[in-house]
Amino acid sequence: MLARFRTSVLAALLCVGLVAPGVAQDLPLSIDTPVPGTEGYDDAIPTPTEVIGHEIGTRHTRPAQVVRYFEAVAEVSDRVDLREHGRTYEGRRLIHAVVTSTGNHDNLEQIRRANRQATLTPGNVSDADLQDRPAVVLMGYSIHGDEASGTEAAMLLLYHLAAGSGPEVRATLQNTVTLIDPMFNPDGRDRFVDWVNGNRGGTPTADPQDREHNQPWPSGRTNHYWFDLNRDWLPAQHPSSQGRLEYFHRWKPQFLTDFHEMGKEATYFFQPGVPSRTNPNTPARNQELTAEMATFHADYLEQVGSLFYTRETFDDFYYGKGSTYPDVNGTVGILFEQASSRALKHETEKGVMTYAFTVRNQFLTSLSTLEGVVEMRTDLLTYQRDFFANRDEALQDTETEAYLVDRAATPSRAHALAQTLARHDVRMFDLGEQVRANGHTFRPGEAYMVPLDQPQARFVKAAMERTSSYPDSIFYDVSTWSLPLAFGVDHAAVTDAPDRGSQLQDPSYRRGEVVGGRSDYTYVLPWGHYFSPRALQRLHNNDIRPRLMTDPFTARVDGAAQEFGRGAIVIQVQQRGVPADTVHQVVQRIAAQDFVDVYAVDRGLTPQGPDLGSRNSPLLNPPKVAIITGTGGGSRYSGTSPYNAGEVWHLLSERMNVPVSLVDLSDVQYADLDRYNTMVLAGGSFEDLPEEKVTEWVENGGTLIGIEDAVEWPIEHELVDLEERSLDVDSLVKNQPYANLPNAYGAQGIGGSIFETHLDTTHPVAYGYDETVPVFRVGTGFYAPSDEPGASVGTYDAETPRLSGYVSEEQAEKAQGAASIEAHEVGGGQVVLFMDNPNFRAFWYGTNGLFLNAVHFAQAL
């Protein structure tokens, strides 16, 4: 039996010095054993080596191999139940193993229901009820695909729990239900593992200049569309996150781990993080339990001589991260950060670090977590019950009782918000009465209510509120994420909750209809609905030539006058080369699948405004989009932002069905740009973009769109003339002590805040929008609005631009009345600049339409 151990876990630990090579081979571990109380391992349970063909830590394990190993163990172990919770964009399985004693497995559904019920009706759960109840712990690994050591540790943990015997293993199995999710991001891991395994010889090298150590853009950190999934726990816009949240809320774990890697010269981090950077909505008891758990991690790492640190660098503020999201759900979340070898071996200032060494530390803190959960079981169960039981006390200083969301004006955005909230186990209700609030009338059947009087009250408050006061001015991530502002819906926070109607059961999008029936003349597609651009693209994809109405008008629809705003799309039934029946069928699909109403209009002569054949209603050409990606000829660390580029790619390809071309920055010089009418610089550095070629392409009719810091390229190359509003930060911090300088400089940064932008709604880029819109702001590069007539599409509010989030007084003053969106004619083409990110993390639905207008309508400037 002990020989089996040597072929699996011990082999990996030997190569990192956990077990000295000279130790007698009849002993499973040396005196500094990481598995106290383990007596041996069951021969019937396959070791990782037997299934994947290599010892853990000697090679990077591919995602398919990880799944195969979990399947192999689940097939023979009565302690393990393997479940699938979704598929990635690339079709890979998302799995988690439920590991516990056979006795617990016999009552697993009863345990799950009781655990969840304690969060729904905590007043019915006594201390005695918790004494014999197992704790639920979610062990999550490697959400960044190139932080790979966590997944290897997950396989070791599965083997240890499935095959191990002895008092410690028995106590863990009896007192916990452990959910092991070995790969939060298998698509990113696959990209990374293919690179390192494919660029390593039989004898690995520690040389940091070797190809194995230098994965190419966009790296394996992100998912298929280059999103950082560790920022998606709150937005929940991707399949991996949605599947994970589904089983998280089915189980309501008391404890969750999130295993990461960091720079090679660091040591090992585990929480608590920076004390002053904990979200105020997180109870103090949460941080006390976090600190208590830290003692278990410290004990294990000290036994093997590994250095570590806490209370530095990382924080618990943004609830969209894996270690912080649990904190607003009654769970204790812990971030682990291991110094990364990335490759199999890596030179560091302390000597050569091996991949196996990093796996060892991740495995050890996995074990220390489970030991801590067993020891703290009743405290964790009690904390979670009290978290939900004491919600009224926790919110006693909160004046808001409910949030109202209108779904009449922007139905798709309102339903997208409802879908997001539903993924977080939030309850919503139809209105039982009409309410007037915040200058808006909310009517039954046309609005829904999100009350704070519900189990997820603390989450609702944290997700929906606006914030402006902070205990610290430094943020590891964004400082605000108010979901109603992000989704761009008419809403109100009310201090007296109105009468509830029925609970909102199905937050799916509402099908549109063809109003007025079949027309033999024209149909009109109103603009401003979220999926109107997808409907327009559907016309293009079926070779139907649409017209853009640039002025408001009224048309007769089914005998009544119907008003249409700027941006309405006229769909002529008699198309050249397209049968009328095809037009009718496409219009029907638009209503059903793009969730917008289409209006049948039988006369081109309008009662008011331009007629449908107006000379100012240009035919629209389909967008032919190139997103500039990758790096140029310089450093691999310079070049385009994969995050920003991925957001554009995801929006156009996944949501709006617009085909896009990803053109690497280094290839633009040689590319045939005439294939495209739209080029997107989504963010990053574009020093290697060929100025003469791109300028000529714009002047010949192309549309160049710049986002965030990418606006600098057309400004620096004089395609657009804008004056920067600079702030002398050095003068602001000159009297600060040396030790305070990092915080003093950091206080002038804007890592993520929400500003109010005023729009010129007569401009094509703003068609379909109201006069103001919340925008998401990152960075401090402010510009004065252009003096060119008609070029300033949007400017920040001239007095109080901030709606929510942190911004220093100095930066707030610089932002007053600054440019937010600029659109300039350059020769026969256009340059459209978004100073903010209209597509932030895929959940900023409210400004997606502005970007899509630039894609579809810039030709109408």
N, C-alpha and C positions, 0 to 999 in steps of 0.2 A: 504494500500500500504506500509506504513512504517513498519507494522508488518512483511511483507515479508523480509524486510532488516534484521530484528532481527534474522531471522532463517538462515541467510546465512553469509554475511560478518561480521555483527556486532557480531555474536556468536564467531567467531574466534578472533575478536579484543578485546572482553570482557576478554577473558581468558589470554590476555597478558598485560592488563592494558591500552590499548589505550583508552578504554571507561571504566570509573570507574563503578563498580557494582551498586553504589548508584545513578547513574545518572537516571533522570526520563526516564521511558521506552517509553515515547511518542517521544523522541528525537532519531534520528538515530545515532548521534555521539556527543561526548563531544565537548567543545569549541576548543580543539586542533584537530579538524577534519582533517583527511588525504584526504578528498574528498571535497574540498571547492566548493561551487556552486552546489552541487548535491541536488536536491529537493526530489527525491524519486526513487523507482524502480518499474518496470512494473510487475504486477502479472502474466502476460502471459509467462514471461521468467523463466524457472526453475532455482532454486538455486542449487549450488553444492550439498548441503545436500539432496535435493529431488531426485537427480539422483544417487549419489555415496553412500548414506546411512550413511554418517558421516559428522560432521562439519570439515571444513578445519582446520588443525592444531591439531586435536585430534587423528589422525591416518595417516599413510603414505598411500597415494592413489596409487593404482596399475595402471600400464599403460593402461590396458583395461578400467578401470573406467574413466581415463582421456579422452580417445577417446570417450567413451560413453557420457560423459558430453558435449564435444564439438559437438558431433552429435546432442544431444538433444537441445542445444541452436540454432544450425544452422537450425534445422527443423522448428523452430517457429519464428526466428528473421529475419526481412528483412534487418538487419544491418550486418549479418554474412553470409559468404560463406565459407564452409569447403572444403578444397582440400587435396588430397593425393599426396605426392611427392616421394614415394618409399616404399620399404619394407626392413626391417633389415635382417641380416643373419638368424635370428630365425623366420622370417616371420611376424614380427609386423609392423603395419602400421605407416608410417611417415606422420604426418599431419601438416597443418598450416591453421589457420583461417584468412580470409581477412575481416577486420572489418572497416566499414566506414558508412557514411550517406547513406540513400536510394537514394538521388540524385546522389551521387558519384557512387553508385552501378549501376545506370542506364547508366552511362558513363564510367564504369570501364575499359574496354578495351581501350577506347580512352585515358584515363588518363595514363594507363600503357605504351601505345605506345609513347605518348608524353614525358613521363618521361625517357624512354629508349632512345628516339631519341635525347634528349638533351645531352646524353653522346656520341652519334655517330656523330652528326653534331652540336656541341655547338655554332659554329659561326652563326647559323641561329636562335638562341634563344636570344631574347632581355630581358632586365630587365622587361619590361612591360609584356612579355609572362609569367613571373614567378609570377606575383602579385596574381593571382587568382588560382594558381595551388596548389593542396594539396601536402604536403610532404609525402613521403613513409618511414615508419619506421618498421624495422624488430625487434620484441621483441623475443629474443631467450633465452631459459631456460635449465639449468641442463644438460649440455653436459657431465658432470661427473655424472653417475647414482646415486652415493651415496651422492651427493650434492643436496638433494631432495627438499629443500624449494622453489626453483625457480619455479618448476612445479606447486606447490600448489598456488603460487602467480599468475601464468598464468591463472589458473581457476578463481580466484577472479577478475583478470583484464577482462577476457572475460565476466563475469557476469556484472561487472560494466559498461562496454561499451555497452553491448547488452541490459541491462535493465534500466540503469540510465537515469535520466532526469535532466535538469537544464543547466545553461549557460556553465559550464566547460565541461560537457559531450558533449553538442551540438557543442561547439567550436572544441573539439577534433575530433569528427566525421566529421565535415565539412572541417577541415583543414588538416586532415591526412588520409592516407590509412594505417591502422595498420595490419601488418602481425604477428600473434601470433603463434609462434612455441613452444608448451609447453614442448616438450621432444626431445632434440637433440639426446638422447641416450636411447631409451626405453628398450633395452636389458639389459643394465647395471642397469637401474632403477628397472627393474623387479627382477633382482638378489638381489639387495639391499633390496627392499621393502619386498620381501618374507622372508628375514632373520629377519628384525627388527619386522615386524608384527607377525611372527611365533615364536619369542622368547620373547614376551612381555605378561605379565599377565594382568588381569583386572585392577590392580593398578600398573601403571608404576613406575619404580624405576630410580633414578638419579645416582645410583652406577656405576661408570665407569668400574667396574670389572664384571658387569652383562653381560650375553651373548648377550643381545640386543645391547649393546654398542661395541661389538667386532665381527664384521663381519669377516668371514674366508677369507683366500686367495682364489681367487685373488681380492676380494672386488667387489663392484658394480661400481667402478669408470669407468671401461673400457667397451668396447663393447664385442661382443661374442668372438672374437679372442684376447681379452685383449689388444686392442689398445686404446691409449688415443686419442679420437676423437678430442680433442681440439688442437691436433698437426697435424690434417689431413686436415685443410682448404686449405693449399697449395698443399700437395701431392695428396689429393683427391682420395685415393685408396679404399674407402669403400662406400657401398651403401648409408649410411646416409649422408655422405659428398657430394656425387655426386648428390643426389636428392636435397639437400639444395642449392648447387651452381647453379643448374639449375633454381630454382625459384629466387634466388638472382639476377642472371644476366638477367632474364626476367623482373624483376621489377627495378633493380638498385636503391635500397633504399638510401635515404640521411643519414639515421641514423640506427645503429644496436646496440642492447644490448646483453650482454653475462653474464648471472647470474650464479655465482659460490658460493662455501663456502670454508672456510679456518679453521685454528685451533681454538679450542673452546675458548682460552684465548684472542683472538684478538677482535677487535670491528667491524667496517664495513669499507670497502675500496671501493672507486670509483676513476676513473681516473680524472686528469692526473697522470701518474706514474712517475718514476724517470726521470727527464728532460734529463739527459745526455745519457739515454738509449733509446731514440727514434730513429727509423731507419732514416738515412739521406735522404732516398727517400720520407719520409712523409713531406708534406708541413708544414711550421710553422703555417699557418692559421688553419690547422687541430687541432693543440694543443691549439690554442686560443679558438676555438669553444668548445673544450673539457673542458677547464677551465671555460668558460662561463656556460656551462651546469652544471658543478659541483655546481654552486651556487643554482640551483633549488633543487638538491639532499640535499644539506646542509640545506636549508630552511625546507624541509619536515622532515628530521631526527631530527633537532633541536627542532621542535614542540613537538616531543614525547620524547625528552631527550636521544636519541640514540647517542653515540659517534661514530666518524668516522675518517678516515685519507685519505690523498691523497699524491702524489709525493714521495711515499716510496715503496720499495720492488719490485713492479711489473713494467714491462717495456712495451714499444711499439716497440720492435725490430724484432722479428721473425714473418714473415708474414703468418705463418701457424696457428696462434691462432685466435679464434673467435673475439677477440676485436681488433686485429691488422690487420688481413686480409682486413677489410673494408678500412683501411687507405691508401692502395695502389690501391684502386678501386673507389676513389672519394667519399667515404662514411666515416662518423665519427663513429668509433666503441668505445664502452665503456665497460670496465670490472667492474663488481660488485663482491665483495667478502664479504660474511656474515660469521661471526663466527658461527661455526656449532655445533648444538646439536647432530647431527647424529641420536640419539635416540629421544624418545618423551620428555625426560627430561635428563639434564646432569649437574653434579656438575662442577662448575668453581670457580676460586678464587673470583669472584664477586657475587657468589651465584648460585642458580639453574637456568639454562637457559632452556627454553622450545622450542619445535619445532614450536609452534604457534608464539612465539616471532620472530623467524628467518623468518617465512613466512610474518609476519607483515612488517618487514623492507624491504623485497624484493618487497612486494606489494606497499609500499610507494614509493620506488625509481622507480617502474614501472610507477606510477602516475606522479611522478616528471619528469620523462623522457618525457611523453606525453605533460605535460604542457610546458616543455622547448622547445620541438619540435614545438608546436603551436606558442610560442612566438618568436622563432628563425627561423621560417619557411622560410622566404625569404632569410635569411642569409645562411641557409643550402642549399637551392636550388641554390643560386648564387655560393656558394662555389663549389658544385659539377659540375656545368656548367663550371666554370673557371678552375677547376682541369683538365678537358679534353681540354678546349680551349687553355690553356697555356702550353700544354705538350712540345712544341718545346722549349719554353723559359726554362722550368724546366730541359730539357735534353741538353742544349746548351754546357755544358762542357763534354758531353759524346761523345767520338770519334766514338764509334760503331754505325753503321747505321742498321746493320742486323746481325742475326746469321744464319749460314748455318749448316744444319744437313744432314749427309750422311745416306742414308737408304739402301745402297747396301750391306755393310759388315755385319751390324747388323740390319736387317730389323725389327724384332719384337721389339727390344729395341727402335729403332727410331720411330716406330708407337706408342709404349706405351707412349713415350714422347709427341708425337703429340696429342694423346688422352687426356693426362693430360692438355696440353695447351688449347685444345679446350674446356675443361670444364670451363676454365677461360675466355671464350669469346675472345680468342686470334685468330687472323687471320694468316694463313700460306699460302704459295704460292709455286708452282713448280718453278724451275729455268727456266728463259728464255734464259740463256746462260751458257756456261761452265766457271767455276771459279777455279783458283788455289789459295789456301789460307792455311796458317798454315801447309805447307808441304803436303797438300792433294788436290786432284782434285775432285771437286763437279760437277757432270754432270746432265743436264736436264733429268728428268725421274728417276734419282737415288738419288736425294737429294731434300730437301725443304728448303725454306727460311722463317725466322721469322723476319719481318722488325720492326723497331721501329716507322716507319711512319704508325701508326694505332692508333685507340682510346685507346687500351690497352698498349700503349708504356711504360708507367711508370711501369706497372706490368711486362712486358717483361724484361725490364732492371733489375728490382729487382729479378726476378726469375732466370735469365740466367747468370748474371754477377758473376765474381769472386771478392772477397773482401779481403783486407789485412790491411786496415787502419780503425781505430775505435775511436770514441770519448770517449769510456769507455772500461774497461777491464773486466767488470762483465756482465754476460748475464743470464737472467732468463731462457732462452732456448738456442738453438744452435746459433752459430755465423755466419754460412754460410749454403747454401742449393742449390748451383748452379746446376740447373736441368740437363744441358748437362753432367756434371761430374757424377751426381747421376745415370743417365740412361746409362752411359758408352758408349756414341755414339761419332763417329768421327764428330767433329764440328769445326767451326771457327767463331770468331767475326770479321766482316769486316767493314772497315771505309767507303767504297763505296758500297752501295747496288747494286747488279746486277739487270739486267732486270727481271721483274716478269713474270712468266708464269700464268697459271690459278690458281685460289684460290683452296687450298686443301679443298675439301668438305667432304671427307670420310677418316678419319684417322684410319680406322679399319685395323686389321692385314691382310696381304696378304696371300692368300691360296698358299700352296706349290703345287708341282706337282711330279709325278713319272716320272723322266727323263729317257727316253729310253724304256718306256712301260713296258710290263709284262716280268718278268724274270722267267725262270724255274730253275735257279741256286741260285743266291744270290741277295740281295739288300744291298746297303751301305747307312747308315744314317750319314751324316757329323756331326761333333761336333762343338760346339761354338755358335749355334743359341740359342736364349733364351729358346725356348720350346723344344729343343732337349732332355733334361731330362724327360719332360712329354711324349715325343714320346717313349723314352726308357722304361718308366714305363708302357706305353700302351702295349709294347711287353711282359713285365713281367706279366701284368694282364691277358694276353691271353695265358700264358704258352709257349711263344715262347722264346727260349734260345738264347740270343744275345752274340756275341763275341766282345771284345774290342781290337782294333788295337793300339798298343803302339808305333808304328813307322809310319812315313809318307810313303805313297805308291801311285802308279799311277795305275789306272784300265781303261779298255776299256769300254766306255759307248756310246752306239749307234754309234760305229765305231770310236769314238774320244777318245783321252787320257784325263782322268779326274784325277786331283790331289786331294788327301785327306790327311789331317793332322792327328796328333796324336789325339786319342780319337774317331776316326770314329768307328761306330758300324756296324758289319757285321751281316746280317739277312739271315740265311740259309733257303732256301725254303723247303727243305726236312727235316722237323722236326720230331722227334720221338713222336708220339702221337698227333700231330697237323696236320690236313689236309693242303695240299698246298693251297687250295682255301681260307682257313682261313688266312694263311699268307698274301696272296695277298690282301684280304679285309682289314686286319689290316694296311698294308702298305698304302693302299688308304686312310684310315681314318687318318693316321698320316699326310699325305700331306695336307688333307683338314682341319683337326681340330687342328693340332699342328703347322701348318704354316711353315713347313720345306720341302725342296726338298729331295726326296729319289731317289737314282740312281740304275737303273737296271744293274747288272753286270752279264754277261753270262759265264765268265771264271774266275777260281780261280787263274790262273797263271798270275801274274801281270808283266807289262813291267819294272817297277821300284819298289824297296822296297820289303817288305815281301809279300809272297803270302797270299791269304785270309784264308788259314788254318794254318797259322804260329803257331809254338809252343809258341810264345810270344804273342798270341792273346787269353787271357784267357776267358773262359765262365763267364758271369756275373750272380751272384745270385741276386734276388730281395732284395732291402733293407727292413729290418724289424726294424723299428725305434721306440725307446723309448725316449720321451722327458721328462726329470726330472722336475717335477713341484711341486708346493706347498711348505710347510715348513717342517722342521725336528722336532725334539723333543724339540727345544728351543723356543725362543720368536716367537710370530706370526709375528713380524716385520722382522725376519731373514728368510733366505731361498731363494728360486729361484725368479728371476725377472719375473713377469707376462708379462711385456712388451716384453722382449727378447724371452721368451718362446712362447708367442703368435705370434711373427713375424715368428718363425720357423714353428709353427703349421699352420699358414695361408699360408705360402709359399708352404709347402709340401702338405697340404690337399686341399686348395682352388685352387691353381694355377697348381700344378704338379701332382695331383691325386695320391699322395703317401699316403697309409694308415699309420697312426701313432698311437702310444699308449702314453697316458699321464699318467705317473707313478709318484705318489707323492713321494717326498724325504723320507718321513717317512715310506714308504712301500717298499723301495728298499731292505732293510735288509731281507724281507720275500718273495720278488718276485722271480719268475723263470726267471732269466736273459737269460737263453738259448733260450728263445723265440725270442730274438733280436740279430741282428748282428751289430746294430748301436745304440749308446747312446749319446744323445746331452745334454750337460750342457750349456744352452743358456746364462746364466748370473745370478749373485747373489752370495749368500753364500751357500757353500756345506759342511759345517763343519760336518753335520750329515750323509754324504754319507759314507757307510761302506767301509773302505779302502781295507781290505783283500778280500772282495767279489768282488768288482769292479776290483781290480788289477788282480785277478785270471781270471775274465771274459775277460779282455783285453788280457792277456797272452794266453788264449785259442782261440784267433781269433777275438775278438770283436774290433770294431772301436769306440773309445771315442773321441767326438768332443767337444772342449771347446771354448767358445766365450767370448770376453771382459774379465771381471774380473773373469769369471769361469776358465780361464787358470791357475789361482793360485792353484787350487786343485791338478791337476796332477803334477805341479812343486813342490809344498810343500810336496807331498807324493812320490816324487822321481821317478815318472814314466818317467819324462822328466827332463833333467839337463840343466837349463838355468840360466844365471847370470843376476840379475836385475841391471839396471842402475838407481841408486838412486840420488835424488836431495835433498840437505839439505835446505828446504824452511825456516826453523827457522832462519838460518844464513842470509838468504837474507832479512828478514824483521825485524831483531833484532833492527835496529835503527829507526824504524817507530814509530811515536806517537801512543799511545793507540787507539785513535779514528780512525786511518787509518788502523789498523790491519786487519779488515774484508776485505777491498779492496785489501790490500797488499797480503794477502793469496789467495784471490780469483783470483788475476791476474796471479797466477801460475797454475790455473786450465785450463783444456781443456774440455769445455762443448760440443763441437761439431765443428770439423774442418775437412778439406779434405787434405789428404796427398797423395803423389805419392809413389806407391809401385812398385819395380822391381821384376819381376817374373822369375822363372826357368820354362820356358814353356815346358820343357821335362818331368816335373813331372806330374803325373796323376791329382793332385789337381789343376793344372794350364792348363790342356788341353783345347784347344779352345780359349785361350787368347793371346793377344799381350804381348810384353815384359814389358809394364808398364800399371798400372791400378790405377785410383783414388779410395781411400778407405776412409770410414768415421771413424773418430777417436774421441773417448770419453775417458777421463781419462788420467792419467799420469804414468801408470805402464809400463815403457819401459824395454825391455830385449835385451841383446846382442844376435846376431845370434848364433845358435848352432855350435859347432866344429864338430859335427857328419856329415860325408860326405852325401850329398844329402838330409839333413833334412830341410834346409832352403829353403822353397818354395818361400817366398817373403820377401824382406827387403825394408825399406824406403830409398828414395834417400839419398845418402851419403852427399850431399851438401845443397840442399834446399828442404827438404821433404814437406813443406807446399805448397799446390796449392791454397787454399782459406781458409779463416777463421782466427780466433784469436789464436795465440800461443805466449807465452813470448819468449824472446831471449834465456833464460836459458833452457826452455823446448824444443825449436827448436834444440838447440845444442845437447841435450840428445837424440833426435829422429834421428839424422843423422846416417843412416846405421843400425838402430835398426831392430830387428825382427818384421815382420808383420804377416807372416804365417809360421808355423813350422809343419812338419809331421814326426813322429818318430815311428819306429818299436819297439814294446815292446812284446818280446816273439813272439807268433804267431799272434799278433794283432797290432793295430796302435793307436796312439794318434795324432790327428790333432788339432792344436791350431790356432785360429784366434784372434789376439790381438785387432782387430777392429771388428765392427759389420757389417757383409756382407749383412744383411737383414734389415737394419735400416728403420723402419717405413713403410715398404712395398714398398717404392719408390726407394730404392737403387738397381735398376735393374742391374746396372753394375757389382756388385760383387755377386749377387745371384748365378751365375754359379760356382763360386769358392766353395761356401758352398755345392752346389748340386754335384759337382765333388767329394767332400769328402764323401758324402753320397753314391754315386753310384760306385766310383772308388777306394776307400781306400783299398778294398780287392785286388786290383792289385798292391799295393806297394811292 
